[in-house]
């Protein structure tokens, strides 16, 4: 009688594993599709704004900055 119960447990465990694999696969496909859509819109926005999107509107200075050499004369 114990062998029958063990067989049913194995069957239900296998069915559960199959269902979880299917759900995981669907989740991974949805994640890949959403990431692709987000990347596509990021490219479109970057193209329309000439790569200046993101709120970083500070101008960069191209001077010497803090690397000036002092003379010890």
N, C-alpha and C positions, 0 to 999 in steps of 0.2 A: 504493500500500500504506500510505503514511503517513496518508492521509485516513481509512482504515478504523480504524487505531489511534486516531487523534484522536477519531473518532466514538465508539468504545467508552469512551475516557477520559471524554468528556463525559457519556455515559449513566451510568457508574458514579459520577461526581461528582454528578450530579443525584439519583441514588438515595441516595447518602450524605447529601446535603443534606435530602432529604425525611425520611429516618429520623431525622436529628438534630433537625429541626423537630418531628417527632412526639414524640420523647423530651423535648424542651424544653417542649412544651405540656403533657405529662403532669406533668412536674416543677412547672411553674407552677400547674397545677390543684391538685396535692397541697399545695403551699405555701399557696395561698389557703384550702384547706379546713382545714389545720392551724391557720393563723392565726385563722380564724373560730372554731374550737373553743376555742382558748386565750382569745380575747376573751370568748366566751360564759361559760366557767368563771370568768374574772376578774370578770365582771359578777355572776354568782351568788355568788361568795365575798364580793365587796364588799357585796352586798345582805344576806347572812346575818350579816356582821360589822359592819353599819352603817357601812361605809367605814373601819373601823379596822384593817384587815389590813396587813401589811407589816413588822411588827416595830418600828415607830417609836412607842414607848409613852411618850415624854417628854411631860410636860405643859408647855404654853406659858404663860409669864407675860405678863400684859397690863398690866404696869406701865410706868413711864417708861423703864426700861432704862438705857441709857447716854446718854440725851439730856437729862440734868438741867442746868439753867442755874445757874451759880454767881453769887452776888451779889458785887460788888466794893465793898462798903461799908466 
